[in-house]
Amino acid sequence: MSQQLRFLASLAALAAGAVAVIVVILLTHATVG
Amino acid sequence: MRARLGIVALMAAGALVAPAAASAHAYIVRASPGESQILESSPGQVALTYDEAVEPRFARISVTDEHGRELTTGRVARSPANPDTLVVPLRPKLPSGWYLVYWRAISVDGHPVQGGYEFAVGPTPGKPPEFTQPRTTGSATSPDAIVTRWLAFLSVMTAIGLFVLRIAIARPLVRRVEGTTLRPLTVAFAVAAGIALLAVPVYLDVATAIDSLESAFSVGSLVPLFRVTAFGRAWVDVELCFALFCAAAAVALWLDRPDRPRRSVAELIAGLGAVLAAAAVLLIPGLAGHAAQTAPRGLSLLFDWSHLVAGSLWLGGLGGLLVLAAALPAGRRVAGLGVCIPRFSNVAFVSVLVLLGSGVGASILHLPLLAALWQTSYGVAILVKAGLLGAALVLGAVNLLWTRPRLAAAGESAGPAARLLRRTIGLEVALVTGAVLAAAILSSLPPPPAAFAAASSKLATVGPGPVSSVVRAGGYSLALRISPNRVGVANSFAVGLSRNGTPVTGADVTLVFNMLEMQMGQLEYQLVETSPGVYTRRAPALVMAGRWSLAFTVTPKRGTPFSALVVDHTTG
């Protein structure tokens, strides 16, 4: 497995985490105002 | 050792943990026709204005006559004039008589609330009959909602805890004990995550079915309703964020090479992504529940989140240790557990401290009075949960202080100690699983309202059944009569006011009702003097079984006003 593929996969995982955090921030904003 | 024992004992004693909160539930601020109003002509519709914009698709308004015949002719709709008002059309030309309006709505936090009142069409409606309140099936505390909620929480928390155990706590196992693998933990994580990905939508489906009074199997009509309430939107986000967590965790586990002591940058980045997603997932239940409705919100949400994080690490970690104990080859079991258990113990110790701290903090924020712990079903659920966690803590302490040193001292010949360890961990998992069930029940129950604290100044507790008792306040004697003291009917409330045996006439007497087991609107009635010194009122105020505070405020014609509060227990 190439180093590049590993690095890209890890970036995708980080992006998934970031999207989850953004979803929760939006939900917090909508709920708590 | 003694100090540690002391801390563990203290933790077990103080295991008052509760991830939920007080809240504001929807109640009616204006009704047309009004309560006990006698109209001259038949109304075209019933309009109920709530304190918040309740969802019409989840609301029910029924209008029945004394024979229980339904008189509404259409669906509940939002009034174009006011988004907080729901209207339902009525049959034209209702005959003279009394009618019962019964309503049910879903509060923003997902709790169903209900109530009822009577109105009459004149000119001679006669005496109000004894209406029977319509029964609705299902509530947030029905068994199917509780079980699916429990499964959702259990699987999500276990999956997150298993991931942390696999990626961080048990990682050195492969390097330190030859011939071992972490694959069983990865498989256990995948199974828990798969169950969670199914359990969350199933819970959302069941909860939506209860709210909309439809069957849980009519999935086609329920799915469009998933995002209608704040509660539904939040649980859709739980599923979305959990799916993102699963994707990030899968990458992190795929990249992880536990045989190397140092992690690569890619491993660290992927792990960070998974941890961020997991942290996001565990914040949402608080946002969807009572925590977001309780001031101070920031602190309340922090308690809820840290409670779930600590619970996940403990639950998933214990489950993972059981998996490891079963999957490790017999010859390497003791050595393998000898690597993992000390590392897990440290995490578990901090988790339990956080669990206790956040639980006690949340209880202080949400319970209006310490007595609410044993006087309300919400409080009893906290005690049951605390008891189960306390028992799990005692087992954890036995493992930490007794079994672990024996395991370490005896080396490879520590078979009996290892067996005992497996049994106690198994029992601990069962107890923590039970505690999560108690938490699922707890967070489905309405927390005691602020009125509960005021009820501590009660002069008497009366009911269930017809009430006839005398209380004294302000130098006066109040002879109370409540009949039949049942839910859903117009009960008669009477107070005979006397001083030194002489009836007190011409006083102004008001009666304020507050439900003590959940936050509802306060109802106030003026009592009418029907015979010298006897003030009465028929009112359908007791709309729910449980304890109500009845506060009489008496202003005598001559003399100082005073109040008398009694707690009435009413049954269905």
Chai-1 contact restraints between the chains, C-beta under 6 A:
chainA,res_idxA,chainB,res_idxB,connection_type,confidence,min_distance_angstrom,max_distance_angstrom,comment,restraint_id
A,R6,B,L255,contact,1.0,0.0,6.0,A-B,restraint_1
A,R6,B,A266,contact,1.0,0.0,6.0,A-B,restraint_2
A,F7,B,A266,contact,1.0,0.0,6.0,A-B,restraint_3
A,A9,B,V251,contact,1.0,0.0,6.0,A-B,restraint_4
A,S10,B,A266,contact,1.0,0.0,6.0,A-B,restraint_5
A,S10,B,I269,contact,1.0,0.0,6.0,A-B,restraint_6
A,S10,B,A270,contact,1.0,0.0,6.0,A-B,restraint_7
A,A13,B,A248,contact,1.0,0.0,6.0,A-B,restraint_8
A,A13,B,V251,contact,1.0,0.0,6.0,A-B,restraint_9
A,A13,B,A252,contact,1.0,0.0,6.0,A-B,restraint_10
A,A13,B,A270,contact,1.0,0.0,6.0,A-B,restraint_11
A,A13,B,G273,contact,1.0,0.0,6.0,A-B,restraint_12
A,L14,B,I269,contact,1.0,0.0,6.0,A-B,restraint_13
A,L14,B,G273,contact,1.0,0.0,6.0,A-B,restraint_14
A,A16,B,L244,contact,1.0,0.0,6.0,A-B,restraint_15
A,A16,B,A247,contact,1.0,0.0,6.0,A-B,restraint_16
A,A16,B,A248,contact,1.0,0.0,6.0,A-B,restraint_17
A,A16,B,G273,contact,1.0,0.0,6.0,A-B,restraint_18
A,A16,B,A277,contact,1.0,0.0,6.0,A-B,restraint_19
A,G17,B,A248,contact,1.0,0.0,6.0,A-B,restraint_20
A,G17,B,G273,contact,1.0,0.0,6.0,A-B,restraint_21
A,G17,B,L276,contact,1.0,0.0,6.0,A-B,restraint_22
A,G17,B,A277,contact,1.0,0.0,6.0,A-B,restraint_23
A,V19,B,L244,contact,1.0,0.0,6.0,A-B,restraint_24
A,A20,B,C241,contact,1.0,0.0,6.0,A-B,restraint_25
A,A20,B,L244,contact,1.0,0.0,6.0,A-B,restraint_26
A,A20,B,A277,contact,1.0,0.0,6.0,A-B,restraint_27
A,A20,B,A280,contact,1.0,0.0,6.0,A-B,restraint_28
A,V21,B,L276,contact,1.0,0.0,6.0,A-B,restraint_29
A,V21,B,A280,contact,1.0,0.0,6.0,A-B,restraint_30
A,V23,B,D237,contact,1.0,0.0,6.0,A-B,restraint_31
A,V23,B,C241,contact,1.0,0.0,6.0,A-B,restraint_32
A,V24,B,A280,contact,1.0,0.0,6.0,A-B,restraint_33
A,V24,B,L283,contact,1.0,0.0,6.0,A-B,restraint_34
A,L27,B,D237,contact,1.0,0.0,6.0,A-B,restraint_35
A,L27,B,L287,contact,1.0,0.0,6.0,A-B,restraint_36
A,T31,B,L287,contact,1.0,0.0,6.0,A-B,restraint_37
A,T31,B,A292,contact,1.0,0.0,6.0,A-B,restraint_38
A,V32,B,A292,contact,1.0,0.0,6.0,A-B,restraint_39
A,V32,B,R297,contact,1.0,0.0,6.0,A-B,restraint_40
